[in-house]
Amino acid sequence: MPYKHTFTVFTATYNRARTLPRVYNSLKAQTFRDFEWLVIDTGQGDNTKEFVAQWAAEADFPVRYYASPGYGKHKACNQAVALAAGGFFLTLDSDDEAVPNALERFKYHWDNIPDELKPKFSAVTAFCKDQHGHIIGRKLDRDFIDSDSLEIWYRYGIRGEKWGFQRTDVMKEFPFPDMPGKFVPEGVVWSAIARKYKTRYINEVLRIYWLEPKKTSDQLTLTMPPAQIMHTHRLWHAGILKNEMGWFFYNPAHFLRSALHYGRFSLLAGISLAEQYKNLPLPARPLWLLMLPLAWLAALRDRIKFPTEKR
């Protein structure tokens, strides 16, 4: 791999100077040392810059800081991928921490994928625990499984927060869409990668996921007016209906929800019914038609609740 480091650890931060020391201290403690820390500051409302400058001066690993005020996390991620000097790209949120041997274990498991199979793999993914030591989600019934984010969710029913790296070249191959707003669902990218590459899921807990006062992406979505997320969520649910219908019988309710939200956000965006129908593959059209009355009611509720939102 033509990269200077094995890992680029990427942190997008928005006025999180209070929690960033947790990230930094966990990186200082890593048993594997061939990595850089890349911080993209999208807020600049606190003293994050000064903190990171101090750490860059004292750390025995490279620390790079870039100010990108107003960026959403998806744009910050694309920027970080373009700047990454590590062959593996690992996102570590601004209020979480990695266990001391996290990078060492990721590298170990990647090295144990046979060389002739590595081109088919993009990632190694582990499990998380909260700050109280409780494992999030259900672990595997074996040491590892080679799968992808779609199969692991639909076929195996493995849910809950997970954490892992992607090959940097794969992240460049599948960037986040450059769309308006500050939030693009990560599933847009992970699902696209899953259709081409495999992931080795390991039965180890390598990240501590702080539950408070952190907001999950679902909670964040609920606090955003629909007009701010309608384009990205329309894209997300359209992708599910276009590309994942082969998994329908594993979780029909999931696809019905996507059909509802595809119609809801399309209506808010001013997309005609004829265009909505045309944009869907044949297997998904009956679901869309079935959920269209509920989609219309949901869009009407959004317009009543947020009457001044620009669309």
C-alpha positions as CSV (number, residue, x, y, z in Angstrom):
1,M,0.0,0.0,0.0
2,P,1.5,3.4,-1.1
3,Y,0.8,5.0,2.3
4,K,3.1,6.6,4.9
5,H,1.3,5.0,7.9
6,T,-0.7,1.8,8.5
7,F,-3.7,3.7,10.0
8,T,-5.3,7.1,9.7
9,V,-7.5,7.7,12.7
10,F,-10.0,10.3,11.8
11,T,-12.0,12.4,14.3
12,A,-14.6,14.9,13.2
13,T,-15.3,17.3,16.0
14,Y,-17.9,20.0,16.6
15,N,-17.2,22.1,19.7
16,R,-16.1,19.0,21.7
17,A,-13.0,20.2,23.5
18,R,-14.5,18.8,26.6
19,T,-14.5,15.2,25.4
20,L,-11.6,15.2,22.9
21,P,-9.0,14.4,25.7
22,R,-10.7,11.0,26.0
23,V,-9.9,10.3,22.3
24,Y,-6.3,11.6,22.6
25,N,-5.5,9.7,25.7
26,S,-6.7,6.4,24.2
27,L,-4.5,7.0,21.2
28,K,-1.5,7.7,23.4
29,A,-2.1,4.3,25.0
30,Q,-2.1,2.3,21.8
31,T,0.2,-0.7,21.7
32,F,0.5,-0.4,17.9
33,R,2.2,2.9,17.0
34,D,2.2,3.2,13.2
35,F,-0.7,5.6,12.8
36,E,-1.6,9.3,12.5
37,W,-4.5,11.2,14.0
38,L,-6.4,13.5,11.6
39,V,-8.8,16.0,13.3
40,I,-11.3,17.9,11.2
41,D,-12.9,20.7,13.3
42,T,-16.3,21.6,11.9
43,G,-17.3,23.9,14.8
44,Q,-14.6,26.4,16.0
45,G,-16.9,27.6,18.8
46,D,-14.5,26.5,21.6
47,N,-10.7,25.9,22.2
48,T,-10.4,22.7,20.2
49,K,-7.7,24.2,18.0
50,E,-5.5,25.1,21.0
51,F,-6.0,21.6,22.5
52,V,-5.0,19.8,19.4
53,A,-2.0,22.1,18.8
54,Q,-0.7,21.2,22.3
55,W,-1.1,17.5,21.7
56,A,0.6,17.7,18.3
57,A,3.6,19.3,20.0
58,E,3.9,16.6,22.6
59,A,2.7,13.4,20.9
60,D,5.0,10.7,19.5
61,F,2.6,10.2,16.6
62,P,1.6,12.6,13.9
63,V,-1.4,14.8,14.8
64,R,-2.9,17.0,12.0
65,Y,-5.6,19.6,12.4
66,Y,-7.9,21.2,9.8
67,A,-10.6,23.8,10.4
68,S,-13.7,23.2,8.2
69,P,-16.4,25.3,9.9
70,G,-19.9,24.5,8.7
71,Y,-19.1,21.1,7.3
72,G,-21.3,18.1,8.1
73,K,-19.6,14.9,9.2
74,H,-20.0,13.5,5.6
75,K,-18.0,16.3,4.1
76,A,-15.4,16.2,6.8
77,C,-15.0,12.5,6.2
78,N,-14.5,13.0,2.5
79,Q,-11.9,15.7,3.3
80,A,-10.1,13.4,5.7
81,V,-10.0,10.5,3.2
82,A,-8.4,12.8,0.6
83,L,-5.8,13.9,3.2
84,A,-5.2,10.4,4.8
85,A,-1.6,9.1,4.8
86,G,-2.7,5.8,6.3
87,G,-3.6,2.7,4.3
88,F,-6.5,1.9,6.7
89,F,-9.1,4.6,7.5
90,L,-10.5,4.4,11.1
91,T,-13.1,6.8,12.4
92,L,-13.1,7.5,16.1
93,D,-15.8,9.8,17.3
94,S,-15.0,12.9,19.3
95,D,-16.3,11.5,22.6
96,D,-15.3,7.9,22.4
97,E,-12.1,5.9,23.1
98,A,-10.3,2.9,21.7
99,V,-9.1,0.1,24.0
100,P,-5.2,0.1,24.2
101,N,-4.7,-2.8,21.8
102,A,-7.4,-1.8,19.3
103,L,-5.1,-1.0,16.4
104,E,-2.9,-4.0,17.2
105,R,-5.8,-6.3,17.0
106,F,-7.2,-4.8,13.8
107,K,-3.8,-5.2,12.1
108,Y,-3.6,-8.8,13.4
109,H,-6.9,-9.8,12.0
110,W,-6.2,-8.1,8.6
111,D,-2.9,-9.9,8.4
112,N,-4.7,-13.2,9.0
113,I,-6.9,-12.8,5.9
114,P,-5.2,-14.9,3.2
115,D,-3.3,-12.7,0.8
116,E,-5.2,-14.1,-2.2
117,L,-8.5,-13.0,-0.6
118,K,-7.5,-9.5,0.6
119,P,-8.5,-7.8,-2.6
120,K,-12.1,-8.9,-1.9
121,F,-12.0,-7.4,1.6
122,S,-12.3,-3.8,2.6
123,A,-12.6,-3.9,6.4
124,V,-12.2,-5.4,9.8
125,T,-15.0,-4.6,12.2
126,A,-15.2,-5.2,16.0
127,F,-17.8,-4.7,18.7
128,C,-18.3,-1.9,21.2
129,K,-19.0,-1.5,24.9
130,D,-20.4,1.4,26.7
131,Q,-18.5,3.3,29.4
132,H,-20.0,1.0,32.0
133,G,-18.6,-2.1,30.3
134,H,-21.9,-3.4,28.8
135,I,-21.4,-4.9,25.3
136,I,-23.7,-3.2,22.8
137,G,-25.6,-5.6,20.6
138,R,-25.3,-9.4,20.3
139,K,-21.8,-10.8,19.7
140,L,-20.9,-13.6,17.2
141,D,-21.1,-17.3,18.1
142,R,-17.6,-17.8,16.6
143,D,-14.2,-16.0,16.6
144,F,-14.9,-14.2,13.3
145,I,-17.2,-14.3,10.3
146,D,-16.5,-13.0,6.8
147,S,-19.6,-11.2,5.6
148,D,-20.7,-7.6,4.8
149,S,-22.9,-5.0,6.5
150,L,-26.0,-6.1,4.6
151,E,-25.8,-9.8,5.2
152,I,-24.7,-9.3,8.9
153,W,-27.8,-7.2,9.5
154,Y,-30.4,-9.1,7.4
155,R,-29.3,-12.7,7.5
156,Y,-27.5,-13.0,10.9
157,G,-29.5,-10.3,12.8
158,I,-26.3,-8.8,14.3
159,R,-27.4,-5.3,15.4
160,G,-26.0,-2.6,17.6
161,E,-23.0,-0.3,17.4
162,K,-19.9,-1.7,15.8
163,W,-16.5,-0.2,14.9
164,G,-13.9,-0.9,12.3
165,F,-11.6,0.4,9.6
166,Q,-12.0,0.6,5.9
167,R,-9.3,0.5,3.3
168,T,-8.5,4.1,2.4
169,D,-8.6,3.3,-1.3
170,V,-12.1,1.9,-0.9
171,M,-13.2,5.0,0.9
172,K,-12.0,7.0,-2.0
173,E,-13.9,4.7,-4.3
174,F,-17.1,5.3,-2.4
175,P,-17.2,8.9,-1.1
176,F,-20.2,10.3,0.7
177,P,-22.5,12.1,-1.7
178,D,-22.0,15.9,-1.8
179,M,-25.4,17.0,-0.8
180,P,-26.9,20.0,1.0
181,G,-27.3,19.8,4.8
182,K,-25.1,18.6,7.6
183,F,-26.2,15.0,7.9
184,V,-26.0,12.1,5.4
185,P,-26.8,8.7,6.8
186,E,-23.7,6.5,6.9
187,G,-25.6,3.6,5.5
188,V,-25.6,5.2,2.1
189,V,-21.9,4.5,1.9
190,W,-21.6,1.3,3.9
191,S,-24.3,-0.4,1.9
192,A,-22.6,0.5,-1.4
193,I,-19.3,-0.9,-0.1
194,A,-21.1,-4.1,1.0
195,R,-22.3,-4.8,-2.5
196,K,-18.7,-5.1,-3.7
197,Y,-16.4,-5.9,-0.7
198,K,-16.5,-8.2,2.3
199,T,-15.7,-7.4,5.9
200,R,-14.1,-9.6,8.6
201,Y,-16.2,-9.3,11.7
202,I,-14.3,-10.2,14.8
203,N,-15.7,-11.2,18.2
204,E,-13.7,-8.7,20.1
205,V,-14.6,-5.4,21.9
206,L,-12.3,-2.7,20.8
207,R,-14.1,0.6,21.3
208,I,-15.7,2.3,24.3
209,Y,-18.9,4.0,23.1
210,W,-19.9,6.7,25.5
211,L,-23.7,6.9,25.7
212,E,-24.0,10.3,27.4
213,P,-24.4,13.0,26.5
214,K,-23.8,11.7,23.0
215,K,-26.6,11.7,20.5
216,T,-27.0,8.8,18.1
217,S,-27.6,9.5,14.5
218,D,-31.3,8.4,14.9
219,Q,-31.7,10.9,17.8
220,L,-30.0,13.6,15.7
221,T,-32.3,12.9,12.8
222,L,-35.4,13.3,15.1
223,T,-34.3,16.8,16.1
224,M,-33.8,18.0,12.6
225,P,-36.6,19.6,10.6
226,P,-37.5,17.3,7.7
227,A,-36.6,19.9,5.1
228,Q,-33.0,19.7,6.3
229,I,-32.7,16.0,5.7
230,M,-35.2,15.3,2.9
231,H,-32.7,15.0,0.1
232,T,-30.2,12.8,1.9
233,H,-32.9,10.6,3.4
234,R,-34.7,10.3,0.1
235,L,-31.4,9.0,-1.4
236,W,-30.9,6.6,1.5
237,H,-34.3,5.0,1.3
238,A,-34.3,4.9,-2.5
239,G,-31.0,3.0,-2.2
240,I,-32.6,0.4,0.1
241,L,-35.5,-0.1,-2.3
242,K,-33.3,-0.2,-5.4
243,N,-30.4,-2.3,-4.1
244,E,-31.5,-4.5,-1.2
245,M,-34.9,-6.0,-2.2
246,G,-33.2,-9.4,-2.3
247,W,-33.3,-9.3,1.5
248,F,-37.0,-8.4,1.7
249,F,-38.2,-11.7,3.3
250,Y,-35.6,-11.4,6.1
251,N,-37.2,-8.1,7.3
252,P,-40.3,-7.0,5.4
253,A,-41.1,-4.2,7.9
254,H,-37.8,-2.6,7.2
255,F,-38.6,-2.3,3.5
256,L,-42.1,-1.0,4.3
257,R,-40.6,1.8,6.4
258,S,-38.2,2.7,3.6
259,A,-41.1,2.8,1.1
260,L,-43.0,5.1,3.4
261,H,-40.0,7.4,4.0
262,Y,-39.0,7.4,0.3
263,G,-42.5,8.7,-0.5
264,R,-42.6,11.1,2.4
265,F,-39.2,12.8,1.7
266,S,-39.9,12.8,-2.1
267,L,-43.2,14.6,-1.6
268,L,-41.4,17.2,0.7
269,A,-38.8,17.7,-2.0
270,G,-41.5,18.3,-4.7
271,I,-40.8,15.1,-6.6
272,S,-43.9,14.1,-8.6
273,L,-45.6,10.7,-8.1
274,A,-44.8,9.8,-11.7
275,E,-41.1,10.5,-11.1
276,Q,-41.1,8.6,-7.7
277,Y,-42.6,5.6,-9.5
278,K,-40.2,5.8,-12.4
279,N,-37.2,5.9,-10.1
280,L,-38.0,2.6,-8.4
281,P,-37.3,-0.9,-9.7
282,L,-40.3,-3.1,-10.4
283,P,-40.1,-5.2,-7.1
284,A,-40.2,-2.0,-5.0
285,R,-43.1,-0.3,-6.7
286,P,-45.9,-2.2,-5.0
287,L,-44.5,-1.4,-1.6
288,W,-44.3,2.3,-2.5
289,L,-47.9,2.3,-3.7
290,L,-49.1,0.5,-0.5
291,M,-47.3,3.0,1.7
292,L,-48.2,6.1,-0.3
293,P,-51.2,7.2,1.7
294,L,-49.1,7.0,4.9
295,A,-46.3,8.9,3.2
296,W,-48.7,11.6,2.1
297,L,-50.0,12.0,5.7
298,A,-46.4,12.1,7.1
299,A,-45.4,14.8,4.6
300,L,-48.6,16.8,5.5
301,R,-47.7,16.5,9.2
302,D,-44.2,17.7,8.5
303,R,-45.5,20.7,6.6
304,I,-47.9,21.6,9.4
305,K,-45.3,21.2,12.1
306,F,-42.5,23.1,10.3
307,P,-44.4,25.6,8.1
308,T,-41.5,28.0,7.7
309,E,-38.9,25.5,6.7
310,K,-37.4,26.2,3.2
311,R,-37.5,23.3,0.8
